[in-house]
Structure formats: C-alpha cells, structure tokens
Amino acid sequence: MHEMWPAAPVYTFFHDAGRYGRLDGWDLRTSYLQQLPIGGGLHRLLLPLYPGAAERLRVPEAFDVLVSSVSAFIKGIGVADRTVHVSYCHSPTRYLWDWADRYLEEEVPLPLQPFVRDLQARLRDTDRRAAQRVDRWIANSGAVQARIALYYGRESEVVHPPVDVRRFAPGERGDFWLFLGRLSPYKRADIAVEVFDKIGMRLIVVGDGRERRSLERRARDNVTFSGRVDDDTVRQLLGSARGLIWPAEDDFGIGIVEALASGTPVVALAAGGAPEIVRDGIDGALVATADADAFVEAVLRVERMSLDRAELRRGALRFDRPRFEERLRWIVADAAAQGRAARRASA
C-alpha cells in the first residue's frame, strides 16, 4: 500500500526500527505508545491501551480518504467527519472473537485468565463500535468476509492479498517437503512433524518459536529445523521442495500462493483462505480435518500425482500483485466518490 501511495503518511501505533529498519522515505506518524518498551513481546502488555491510542492518533481533516490495514484496534483511528475510511481487513481481532478461548488457553498464564477474560469482553464492545465507524470494508478472503459479517454485522468485498509472482520460480525438484511458519500452537507444526515421522520422507521446518524445542525432541532424523532464514533462501526452498504442508487455518495463506508460484504443490487444511487458493487434485490436496493420518494420505496422494508445474504457476497468477493494486485503487476511488457512509454519522 505504501508503494501504491508513497507520499501518503503512515499512521501506526509504533515503529520497531530494530526489527524493520529505518524505513527511510516513509512519513511515519506514531502514537504515544512509541515511547513505551515494545521489544520481546512486551507490546502484548499494552493491550488495554490500544483503543485509546488509536483515537488519539488523529488524521487531519485535509485528507479525503484513509486506507487502513487492520486486524485489531487501528480501525478506531480518529478521522474527520469528511474523511472516508476504507479498511482492508486481515481478520476481525482473533483474540477477541473466534480465537478468544484459545488465546486464553495458549497465551495467558492461568492466574491471569479471569482478568484477561473480563478485558476481552470489554474490548469486544470497543472493537465492535470502532468497526461501525468504517465506511467501506474489504476482506482478504471469503473466510474473513464471513467473520466481518458475523462479528461486526457489516458487508464487505473480497480482495485477495498480493503476491509478486515474478519473484518466484521453479527450480530442480528435490527430495524434501517444506513447512513454513512460526512455531506456535496455532500454526500446527506438530501435525507436520508427526506426518513426516510416519512417512519417513525428509521435511525441512522453516521458522522459529516457543514450540521449537519440544518439536525437535519428538522429531525423527528425517526432520530438519532450519530456524528463520532470509527471503532468498525461502524462495530457493520453495522452488526445489516436493511440496508444502500447511496444517493451519490461516486467514488467507500467502505462503501457499508463493509455493504455487514456485511450481510446488500444497497439502493444506481445508479451512480459512486455503480452499480459495488450492484446487484439490490440481494444485495439491485439501484435507478436511487437522488430523495427522488424513494429512499422511494427502501427502502420499500428491506424491502419486502427475503435476504440471507450469499450471501450478499459472494458478498463482490469480493472486498476482497488479490485480490487487487495480482492484484496491478502484475501490478507494469509488469510496471517495460516494462519500461517507450514513452509519458513520450515528456510530
């Protein structure tokens, strides 16, 4: 989005320069949270402060349109009455809505769970009210579109995230499968490891996280943990992998598209955005349940398939970056022409 509108200021809660660099040329405008410690996961402790920080982070009246990239509270940013707010939604805030109980179980120490449960309830009301002030909603997948309707009561249109397909290319196919993702419970790397423990084929696990040690202890010698690697290495691995295993329910699944752009088939859980990307029997296989035995069968089925790597790459072109940019520019222009939604006046 910044490359589409490079002169536009970018409003954000905070900028972690140590992780993302200086971002020279960006007109960054941060909230008061920038003054607080945010490294090492400390930003999670600021949860009660986000809604207020968003409202205090005001966009000047001179701007006709605000485009937000949203999964949580930045949608509540302060805008003038004349400014049209278009929100591109990666998902309604998952730790408040569809993953609220799972978030408590996996992320919050037991003694703190009653306090956080009460906080979640109060933040849900705040989140829902902020959602009503958005004029135009865009969902990054059909799954997210359904959540926007369920939790916010709002209509939206789907524009899939962009992938620069030109950056990926098939290489010489190797003897290994690939798992990409953070090694945390919701990414279900445990299923990937169990599958290849049973099959005995090579698996390279790319990513890091708090589950890594336990996964390494249970994995057999055919499973390799590479940790985090740079983008060039990811592209090389995707181009030479026999397949990508994707056991998690993701809002969309950009890594799936990148695999197809590399001519690599995908075995994915049939949930979230994956069914909008993977054509079962063409791009790989969809698995109905997050069950290791079901994934074993799917991996072996893909191994038996006669794959057309050029066709896999053509399938990825459905999500190429120019399509995203064209559609997003049209929606923003149309929203600006129509002006503020009537509901904003009473929200």
N, C-alpha and C positions, 0 to 999 in steps of 0.2 A: 504493500500500500504506500509506503514511503517513496518507493521508486516511481509509483504512478503519479504522486503529488509531492515532488521533492521539496518544494518551497513551503509546504504546509507545516505549521508547528505540530509537534507530537506531545500530547499530554499523557503522563504516566505517573503512577504512584511513586516509583523510584527508579533510578538507573544504576544498576550494578556494573560499574565500569570495569571492575576487576574480572568479571566474567564475560562481558560483552564488548569490551573495548571502549574507546573514547567516543565513537560514533561521530567523527568529525563531519561537519556539514549538516548535521541534524539540528533543528531548532527544538531542543528538548525543554519541556516545562514540567518540572516535577512537583509533587505535593510536599507538604511539611513532613511526611514520613521519610523523606530523603535524609533528614537529619538523624534518624534513629538507626541502630545497628540492624543490618538485614542479612548478613552472611551466615553460613552454616545452618540455614533453615530457620533463623530467628524471625524471619518475616511472618511465619505462621503465628507467632505470639501476638502479632499486631491485628489479628482478625477483627476484634471489636471496633478498631479504629477506621477500617476501610470505608464504610459508608459515609462517615463524616468527612473524611479526607477527600472523597470523590466530590461531594457537594461544594467543598471549599476550593476545589480546583476548577475555577470558572473559565469558560470560553468567552472571549469578548464578543460584544454584540455585532461587531463588524463582519463576523463570519456567517455566511449563508447556510453552510452545511457542515455538520460534524459527522465523520465516519468513525465509529468505534469498533475495535476488535475485542470481543467480550467473551469471558467465561465466568466472570464474577462481578465485582462491585463497581468497576469503572463505568458501567452503564448509567450510574447515578450522577455523573459529572454535571456540574452546573452549566446550563446553557441559557442564552437569552430567549425571550419569547418568540423572536423572529427566526431563530436558528433551527433548521430541520435536522433531526438526529436520525441517522441511518446506522443500524447496529448489525455487524456481521458476527453471528453467534457460533462459537465452537461448542457450546452446550450451556444450558441453564446450570447454575452453580451446583456442581455434582455433590459436594459435601453437605449441601443443604437439602437436596431433593432426592434423586433416585439412589444416591450412594450415602445417604445420611447415616444409616445404621452401620454400614460397612466402614465408613470413615471413623466412627467412634471405636469400633472393634479393632481396627488395624492401626490407627494413628494416635489414639488418645489413651494415656495411662488410666487404668481402672479407677483410681481415686478421683480423677478429674472428669470422668464421664458424665455424672449428673449435672455439673456446672456447664459443660460443653453442650449437652443435650438441650438445656434451657436456652443457652446462647443461640443454638441453631434455630429454635422455634422463633425467637425474636428476630433473627437475621432473615428468616424466610419472609416475614411480613415486610421487612425493609426491602428485600430483593424484589418482591412482587410489586411493591409500589413504584420502585425505580423502573421496572420493566414497562409500566404503563406510560411512562414519560417518553419512551422511544416512539418515533413516528413511523419508521419502516424497519421491519425485521428481515434479516437474511439468515438462513440456516446453512451450515456447511454440509449437511446430509439430510436424507429423509428421516433418519432416526432422531436427529436434533430437531427437525421441524415438528415431529410428534411431541417431543418434550416441551417445546415452546408453547404449543397449543395446550398441553396438559397442565403445566405449572404456571404459565403466565396468561393463558386464555387469549393468546394473540396469534394471528395468521402470519405466515412467513413464506418466502420463496427460497428454493434450494439453489445455491451456487457452490459447487464443489471447490475445495481449496486448489490452488495452482501448484503444479509440479513442472519444473523446467525439464521436459523430457529430453531435450538435446544434450543435457549433461550426463546422460546415462547411455550405456551401450553394452550389448552382449559381448562377453569375452569367451575364452575357451572354457567349456563347462568342466568343472572339477568333480571331486569325489565327496563333497560335503554339502550339508544343508546349513541354513543360517537362521538364527534368532536375533532380532534387533529390538532393543527396548530397555527401559530402566528395570533393574532387578528389584522390583517391589511387588507386593502381593497381587495387585490388580492386573499386572501385565502377564501373569500366569506362566512365567518362565519354568515353573515347576512341572507343568504339563509337557513343555518342550523337552526338558531333560528326561522325564520319565519315558516319553515316546521313544527317544533315541537310545535310552538304556535298553528298551525292549527290542528294538530293531537291530541295534548294533552298528548302524551306519554312523559316519562322522557328523558331528554337529559343532558348529562354532557359535558361541554365545557372545554377542557384542553388546556391551552395556555394563553398567555398574549399579550398585545399590545395596541396601542393607541385607538382602537375601543372598548375596553372592557366596558368603562363607558356607551357609547351610547347603546351598545347591552344589558347591564344589565338593563338599563332604559326601554327598549322596551319589554324585555322577560317576559313571564309569570312565575308563581311559579314552573312549571314543569321543568324549565331550570336552571341548576346549573352551576356556573362558579368556577372552581377549581384553576385557575391560573396555573403557572408552577408546575409540580410535578416531582419526580425523576423517573429514568428508571424502578425501580421495581414496582412502582405504575402504570406506564403506562402499563407494562406487565400484571399486575393484572386486570386493567380495560379492556384491550383488550380481555383477556381470559373470562371475565364474561359479556361483553356487548352483547346486542341482535344484534347489527350491528354497522358499522362505516359509517358515512355520509361524503362524500368527494366532495364538490361542486366546488373545484378549478381546474384550468388547471395547472397541475404540469408537470415538465419536465419528471419525471418518477412516483414517488409516493411510496417511501419506506414504509410509514405508511400503505398503502394498503396491501402490502405483509405481513407486521407484523400482521395485522388483520387476514389475511387468515391463517398465521402460527399459530394463536391463535384459529383457528376454528370459526372465526367470519365473517359473510358475509359483503359485502361492497356495498353501493349505491354510485356510482361515476359519475361525469360528463364524458361523452364520448369524452374526448379531452386530449391532451398531452400523457403521458405514460399509463394512466388508461386502455384504450382498449387493451393494450398488457398484462395486468395483470388480469383483471376481465372478466371472461367468463359469459356473460349475461345468467341468468337462472340457472347457476351452482354455481358461486362464489358470486352471488348477482345480481345487476342490473346496467346497464349503462343508463344514462339519456342524451338525445340528446342536450338539451339546459339548460342554467343556469337559470331555472325558478322554483320558489318555488312550484307551483302546479304540475309540472312534477315530482319534487322530492317527493312530497307527495304521488303521485300514485306509484312511485317506492318503497318507504319505505313500503307502505301497501302491495305491491306485494311480497316483500321479507318476510314480516310477515306471509304471507299465504303459503310460500314455505315450502316444506319438505326438510330440509337441512341435509346433511351428513357432519358433522364437520370433520371427518377423511378425506373426499375427499377435503374439503377446504384446509386442511393442506398439503395434497399431492400436490395440485396445487401450493402451495407456494414453494415447493422444486425445482420448475423450476428456482428459483432465489437464491438458497442456495449458501453460500459463496464458497465452494470448486469449484463449476462450474465457478464462476467469476475468482478465482485465476488461475485455469488451463488455461482458455482462455487468460487471460491477460499475463501470463508467455509465452504462445506460441507466441502471437503477438509481444511481446518485443524481444524474441529471433529471430523471423523471420525478424523483422525490423532491428535488429543488423546485421544479416547475409546479408541482401540486401544492407545495407549502406544508405547513404544519398540519398534523392530524388533529381532528377535533377533540379526540380523547385527551391530548396533552393539556388542553385548557382547564380540564377538570381534575387532572391527576394530582 
